Amino acid sequence: MSRVQAITLCIALFASSSFSQTIDPSQWQPLPITPAPEPLEAPDIPLIYDAPRPKPAAPSNNSIRLESKKVLGVSMKLIRVNLENPQVKIGAVLPKNVFRKGAKFDTLVSGSSAVALLNGGYFHPQTFSPVGDLVEQGKWINKGRLRSGLAITFNNEAKLWTKDSNVSPRQLRTLIGTGPILIRNGLINPVPKAEGYGDKAIWSRAARSAIGIINNKKIILASTRERLSLRELARIMKALGARDAIALDGGSSVGMAWKGKVLIHPKRKIAFGVGVYIK
């Protein structure tokens, strides 16, 4: 057999064995969420977390309000945010060494001028790279693999963002990639596997933090030390009036601070926080 004939035979065998196979849609499984790649270098723009670090401003006109109450029998700490006040902003709170060593929650709090601060989303436990997207002022801070997040538009409106939406992250002032989704358009339906989550720890009982969107201008940040399933957390956010809701990192990452005082201490370093500011 000549060399040309041998090559031709190999190509034919490869085509018949590989490209003739079909994929059974019923056998499709979502890919598990894997650690995010190394983050992009933080853009040289005036981001919220680069601002001077004065003491947290006093909330005005009840635009940012702290509550401690039981919801469906669960002790919750809640921060209600009214974005109708144009001075109220929401953004990522990043450590000094961005995504390299992580940061203690107390350090994030003391180094930030945020009135309220919550732990952020999932991250790689060794590199502290966030698994979700982070965008500020329409510019990438980190590109991740999560399919959902909290979006704040340049009109200071809060929206649930998903990768299947027609809104580019560059059209947003802020994007905090996190998940899974707890409530969408008023319907409770947390299905982590459908969003690509493969770690069972994500939907097991744990301390929880979440963000709820009541309407485009009113959101609620919630944290609890009590151990909840995602469905229980979704029911609580629904009872609080959330139209859409999305989970943040849970378990030992859960933390909340108010006016510079830590109310819930995480048990480990975290990659970033979610801050509410008066500007």
N, C-alpha and C positions, 0 to 999 in steps of 0.2 A: 504494500500500500504506500502511495506517495505521501509526502508531507502535507500537501494541499488537501488530499482525500482525508487524511487523519484529522486535520483541523475542522474540515466540513462535518465529519461524523461527530466530533465532540460538541460542536455548536448545536447540531440537531438533537443530540441526547439531552443537552442542558435545557433547550427550549421545551422539549416534550415533558421533562420532569419538573420544571420550575414554573414556567409561565402558563402552562395549561391548567394549573390548579386554580380552583375558585375558593373564595372565602365564604364560609357559612356565617351570615350575620348573627345567628343565634349564639355562636361561639365567641363573639367579640367580647373582650373584657377591657375596661379602661386601664390605661397605663398607670401604675402607682406613682404618686408624687415622689420625686427624687430630689436630693439636695440641689439648691440653686447653684449656678456657676459663680465664680468670683464676681463681685459687684463691679459696676462701672465706677470710674473715678468720679467723685462728687463734682457736679458742675460748678463753675466759678460764677455763681449768681447769688443774689442776696436772699437766701432761704430763711425760713422762720427760725430754724435752730441755730443760725449763725448770728442772730440778733444779740444785742447786749443782754446781760443776765441780771436785770433789776429784780427786786422782790415781785412776786406775782401781783398783778393789779387787782384791785377789788372789783368783783363782778358788778355791773351796772344794770339797773332796770330789770333785775331777775333774768338777764340773758343767759347766765350760767348759774345753775342752782344745784346744791347737794341735798340728797335725801337718803335717809336710812329707814327702810320699811320692810315688812314681810309681804311677799307676793306669792300667792298660792302656798302659803305656809313656809316659804324659804326666805331667810334673812338676806336682803340685798342692799348693796350700796349703789346709789344711782346718781348720775350727773345729767341733768337736763340742759340742753343747749338750744338756744334760739338764734338761728342764723339770720333772722330778719334784722338784727342789729349788725350793720356792716362792719363794726369794729371787732366782731367775734370771728375768729379764724380757727380752723382745725388743720393740723399738720403733723408730720412725723417729727419725733424728738430723737436725735441720733447721738450716740456717744462720740467723744472726742476722737478716738481712733475708730473711724467708721468701719463696722463689721469685721474688725480684726480680732479683738479680744472680748467683745461684748462689754457690758457695763452693769454694775450693781444698780438696782432701781433707785436707791437713795442718791446715787451719784447723778443719775439722769434728772432727778427731781431738783437737787440743789443747783445743778448747772443750767436749769431752764427757767424761763419767765412764765411758763404755762400756769394758768389758774388751776386747771385740772389735768391730770396725767394718768393714762391707763397703759398697761402692757400692750405690746404690739402683737404681730402675727407670728407664725412658725418660722424657725430658722434652723440652719445646720448646727448641730451641737458642738462641732469642733471649730469651724471657721466663723460661725455666727453670721453667715450670709443669709439674708431673708429668703424664704421660699417663694414669696410673692413679689409683685411689682411695687416699686416705690417711685412716685413722680411728684415733683414740686415745681410750680410755675411752668408746667408743660414740659419739663425736662427730666430725663431719666436719672434717678439715683441708683436704682437697682432693677435689673430685669429678672423676673422670676418665672415660675411655671404654674402658679395657681391660676384658676380660671375665673376668679371673682374678687371683688374688693369694694371698699367704700370710696366713692368718687365725690369730690367737691369741685363744682364748676367755677369758672371765673365770675359768675353771677352770685357766688356764695350759696349755691344750692346743693343739697346732699342727694345722692342717687346711689342705688345698687348697681355696680358695674360688673359686667361679665364679658368674657372674650368673644362671645357670639353677638355682642351689641355692635352697633355701627359707629361707636364713639371711640376714636383713637385716644390713647393716654395723653398724647401731646395736645389734645383739645381740653385737657383738664388742668385746673390749678393744682389739685392734689389727688393722688391715687394711692391708697393703702391696700395692697393686695393681701387678702386674708380669706378665711372660709373655714368650714363649709357654710353654705347658705342655710339659714334656719327657717326663714319665712320669705316668701316671694309673692308679691301682689296679694297679701292677706292669707295665703295658704301655707300651713305648716307642712313641710315636707323635707326634713333633713335626710339626704341620701348621700353620705360621703363617698361611697364606692362609685356612684355615677359621676362624681366630680373628679375622680381619679385618686382619691385617698386610699392607700392600701394598709396603713398602720391601724390596727384595731384599737390602739390606745387613744386614738382621736375620738372614737365614739363610746368609749367606756366611761364610767362615772368618774368625775374629777371636779376640782374647783374650776370655776368658769368665768370668763369675761366675754362680753358681746357688745355689738353696736346695733341699735335699732333706729330705723328711719320712720318717724311718725308721718311726716310729710316732707316736702322738699326743703323746708326751712326749720323743721324741728326734729332733733335727734336725741337719743338717750344712750348714755354709756352705762353699762351695768357690770358689776362684779360681785362674786360671792365666794366665800371659803367652803361653802357646803358642796358636797359631791353630787353632781347632776349628770344625767345623760343629755345628749344633744336635744332629744325630743322634749325633755323636761325644761331645758333652757329655752327652747322655742316657745313652749306654752307660756312661760313667764314673760317673754318679750311680747307675745301676743296680748297677754293680759295688761301689759303696760301701754298698749295702744300702737305697737309697731306695725306698720304696713309691710315693711321689709326688715329683715334682721340677718346679721351675719356674725359668726363666731370669731373670736380672737384666739390666740394661744391659751391653753388652759393648764391645769395641774400646777406644778411648781413655778410656772411663769406668771401666774395671776398676781397683779398688783394694781393699786389705785392710790393716788395722792390728790390732796385738795389744799390749795393755797400754801404749798410748800411742806405740808405735813403728810407723811405716809400713813394711809389708813389700812392698807393691806400690803404686807411685805412679801414679795416673791421669795422663793427658797433657792433661787439660782440667778446667775447673770442672765440678761436678756439682750437681744440684738438692738431693739429700738422700742420707743414708746409712741403713743398717740396723745398729742397735746391739744388742749383748748386754750386759746389766748384771747386777751383783750388788747387790740392794737390801736 
